[in-house]
Amino acid sequence: MLRFFALVVLLLSPAAILAGNSSNSNAKPAPAATVQGVVADPTGAIVPNAEVDLVDTDGSIAGTTKSDGIGNFLMAAPHSGSFTLVISEPGFETVHLPVTVRPNVVAAAAPAAHVMAAPLHITLPIASVATNVRVNGDTDEDLTASEDNRDSSVMSSSDLKALPIFDNDYVTAMSSFLDDSASATGGSGLMVDGVEANRVTVSPSAVQEVRINQDPYSAQYYWPGRGQMEIITKSAADKYHGQFNFLFRDSALNAQNALAPSKPFEQRRVYEGSMTGPIFFAKKSSFLLSFNRAEEDLDSVVNATVLPTTADPSGLFQANVAAPTRDTEFSIRAAHQFGDKYSAYAQYSYENWTGQNQGVGGQSLADSGYNSKYHEDDTVVHVDSTLSAVLLNQFSVVGEHDFNTHANAFDAPKVNVAGDFIGGSAQGDYLSTEYNFRIFDMVTWNHGRHTFKLGAGVPHMNRRAFDDNTNALGTYTFGPTLNANGSVAQSALQNYANNLPSGFSQNTGDVHFIYHQQEMGTFIQDQFKINARFAITPGVRYDWQNFLASKRLGFSPRVSFAWVLDQDSKTVVRGGGGVYYDRFGSGPLLDLARYENARRRSVQISLSPANEPATGCVPVSSCTTVTEQPANLAQLAPNAAIPYQIQYGLSIERQLGEKATGIVSAYQTRGIHEFRSVDINAPTSESGYTVRPDPNFGMIRQMQPYAFMEGNGLDVSFRGRVNKHFTGFGRYTWSHFESNTGGIGWFPQNQFAPNDEWSNASFDRRNRLGMYAMVNPKSVYNIAAGVFANTGRPWTITTGSDLYGDSLFNTRPDDVGRDTENAPSYVDLDLRWGHDFAITANKDEDAPRVGLSAGAFNLLNHQNPSSIDTVETSPTFGDVTADGPPRRIQLGMRVEF
């Protein structure tokens, strides 16, 4: 049955169709000989994307390729004779293997050389330290390859085992090296095995490598290199190998949270592992199984201001609220090799996550929490086809189904007292379901000095359904009453005590919505090696999406170059630039489905116009007929253009120490036609901000691509082994970004002056430092560290009032701009000790081992604020309302065989 399924997959793949049509009488003869083999690690696990160079006796590179998704490589030899095969991959020792190529016959070879008669099986030894850098002998390495850009952050599977990664959550850990300015409206990009994804479908021990900015200006990718994370998973191996991890934390070992009334309870248990090996009943078949179970019992910390009492005249309310979560994930992959040219695998993945009292913490009280459940099923089919020594095809199809539910912990109207607390209820009931298909196909063709890549993909072809019961009972907003000079006549808390809300909103009408998100793209690029020292890689993308009624298409030209200044010191200048069109995610599509024709009837009532005293009441039905209020609308600006960014940069890299590289890079970004939202039916100044131009409607939210963003940055980074005692990677970034928008869901203060909002971008952080390092990694006296420090993000001072009568409550004090303040800095030092102990007399790399580890996260117990009270009229204005985690200790145990 397995072979039948794999054969069907193979026959349906575009590669098989191409191969089937390639046979004709005019076909060129095969090269005199080919060099082929498979690359694996010492455990037998396949090593994909390893660089393979065929070096002639004069030191010149006769051919270059990479191992495919299952470790295979194949290249043409230009002539018969002796060569050296050089195989390298980050985290492994480079292998130099002498080979003798003979045309058509198998001849004797010198004892030190291999005669090419059958595919080679090459084992890459684990590096004595994880270098993250390809270092080949002499001139074997092609320093001009665009994908060998050193200005990147790379975490290998060895690093995942040795570095202080909290909860094994390497995605969050590596996100520190992403650049917020390079993210689209829909968020940063995630690529898993070359295909766009919304999550990683294998557990951490089944991950081979994580990369950021590997090939920053490639036309293959939708996102800029700084805005995308690439994850390569391990391939199914031809030997049995397994890894099982157990992580444990308990609040008894934690430090105290600075805002909690007592130490919050926390206990987390993580059971994770993977296993791979041959399928005993199917020849040339193997499997990869992975699982992850995380059980967390923890308290969220509430730090709010409520009505004062005689017992507590300050009104300060602090509490610990239990918010447990459970997560179960597993995946199973079956792979099969069809002869020397074709291989395929099929994989099923499952995730089920539940959480109680989510959304609680900071100024959000326990009754504003919700209970959540998320479930996802994924099926992947992938085919690699080596059509010839110079032609490779990779084809993937992914099917996804997921649903997400939120249920209010309490059913009541929501209450928002500006700057003080949020309570009553979450008013967030909904059910979201999605069926999505992704398809990706890419051909790589090596021709002389050219490496062509041509591909097409469908990242989203989905049907989404949303059952919307959000805000069904309504939300009361209580703001302060201000005097003409801006002083406080009545605080928000006083208006709350007197049942005088400043605004009310509620959703009624249709609850079931179906909408579609469709995106497609294609690209072509050519890496042209002009000479041994210079290469240029031009390319272009063409993307389509169904979000915009017009101008759905976008051509994105890209180009990069590499110029080797000095081969001995590996000094290389790299540069490039390109155009990157925006994506919007599903949020704006859902808003249009609900509110474009008011199917979901949303109303907003301003009960405190301008600086007048609040005139509302609780319940609102006692003073206003809600059903008679005009509905809000949402629409796209007419003839809206597609937002895009122009990014370009220059870097210089040089080898440092034994096997490390230092890099200095500068880059600039411009965002054109950036999105923002504007209420085009906002109350006019002539009416004292009390009357809307069209009384038949409330807010008319128009999503407009009329904003701009610009900025630049300077990076200083390193990666690799400085000496036998120290290895790692790190980056310091200075950057500055300005804009007049906060994104597609952001509204300006004055709806009639949206261009007056030019200021620091919401993601502007002038200084950022991120580094992972290991000292004496092979010794029992080792230590690994993670160091992260950032200047705080900017924030905006607001009054908590509705001066403009638009129910947005984003009014600022007079002469105060947007994002003029900065949150306190973030500082995090993480340390980990760990060592693997052999449990048999065999001390080889693939021998059974038991590993023990202990890690301290936020070792300095630095208070890292995550939320600030931005409301000037609040008694706690400018104070920290929520903190990041204090110091926590994590214990671990690992078994490998």
Summary of the structure (lengths in Angstrom):
residues: 897
radius of gyration: 29.6
end to end distance: 29.7
largest distance: 99.1
contacts: 3185
relative contact order: 0.11
helix: 9%
strand: 52%
